[in-house]
Amino acid sequence: MPRSSAAVGMRPHDYFLKRRIDRAKELMQRADVSLIDIALAVGFQTQAHFTTVFKRFTGETPYRWRSAHLLQAFPLPRADGRP
């Protein structure tokens, strides 16, 4: 049974948008999938709308969020050769 907006602390529309953004974050951890493909896969009609909603929920654009998270998963090698 679906929860009421009081139970999840947000309006139903925002709840579903957040779920779509959470799924997008999962997909964005793969470097081989483009942002537009992710936007379409999670139900946005345009990358621009996806970017607007993503930034509202995360405070960052999808590109910046993905870049930061991919660097955490796969850090660049250091100049001195150490990890």
C-alpha positions as semicolon CSV with decimal commas, in nm:
position;residue;x (nm);y (nm);z (nm)
1;M;0,000;0,000;0,000
2;P;0,141;0,345;-0,090
3;R;0,244;0,566;0,200
4;S;0,080;0,901;0,263
5;S;0,280;1,219;0,206
6;A;0,294;1,265;0,584
7;A;0,458;0,922;0,619
8;V;0,746;1,004;0,383
9;G;0,767;1,377;0,461
10;M;0,711;1,510;0,111
11;R;0,446;1,555;-0,153
12;P;0,374;1,247;-0,367
13;H;0,515;1,411;-0,681
14;D;0,840;1,499;-0,501
15;Y;0,860;1,146;-0,363
16;F;0,846;0,998;-0,712
17;L;1,096;1,252;-0,845
18;K;1,334;1,161;-0,562
19;R;1,298;0,791;-0,646
20;R;1,384;0,868;-1,009
21;I;1,687;1,071;-0,902
22;D;1,802;0,790;-0,670
23;R;1,781;0,545;-0,962
24;A;1,970;0,790;-1,182
25;K;2,249;0,807;-0,921
26;E;2,280;0,429;-0,936
27;L;2,309;0,438;-1,315
28;M;2,552;0,731;-1,306
29;Q;2,807;0,520;-1,121
30;R;2,868;0,346;-1,453
31;A;3,089;0,555;-1,678
32;D;2,971;0,379;-1,994
33;V;2,616;0,523;-1,990
34;S;2,556;0,878;-2,115
35;L;2,367;1,131;-1,905
36;I;2,098;1,170;-2,171
37;D;2,044;0,793;-2,176
38;I;2,014;0,796;-1,797
39;A;1,771;1,089;-1,808
40;L;1,550;0,904;-2,055
41;A;1,582;0,573;-1,869
42;V;1,448;0,722;-1,546
43;G;1,158;0,895;-1,718
44;F;1,264;1,250;-1,801
45;Q;1,174;1,385;-2,144
46;T;1,485;1,604;-2,174
47;Q;1,830;1,622;-2,023
48;A;1,758;1,985;-1,928
49;H;1,461;1,886;-1,709
50;F;1,663;1,601;-1,560
51;T;1,946;1,843;-1,475
52;T;1,707;2,092;-1,314
53;V;1,539;1,828;-1,095
54;F;1,869;1,654;-1,013
55;K;2,024;1,981;-0,896
56;R;1,718;2,059;-0,684
57;F;1,753;1,729;-0,498
58;T;2,134;1,701;-0,478
59;G;2,266;2,056;-0,503
60;E;2,490;1,957;-0,797
61;T;2,446;1,905;-1,169
62;P;2,449;1,543;-1,287
63;Y;2,786;1,598;-1,458
64;R;2,951;1,735;-1,142
65;W;2,792;1,466;-0,921
66;R;2,906;1,190;-1,154
67;S;3,258;1,332;-1,188
68;A;3,301;1,351;-0,812
69;H;3,167;1,001;-0,753
70;L;3,366;0,839;-1,033
71;L;3,683;1,000;-0,894
72;Q;3,607;0,846;-0,555
73;A;3,561;0,503;-0,712
74;F;3,854;0,532;-0,953
75;P;4,104;0,788;-0,822
76;L;4,356;0,929;-1,067
77;P;4,711;0,802;-1,024
78;R;4,942;1,035;-0,835
79;A;5,243;1,191;-1,005
80;D;5,479;1,016;-0,763
81;G;5,335;0,675;-0,859
82;R;5,181;0,604;-0,518
83;P;4,809;0,512;-0,490
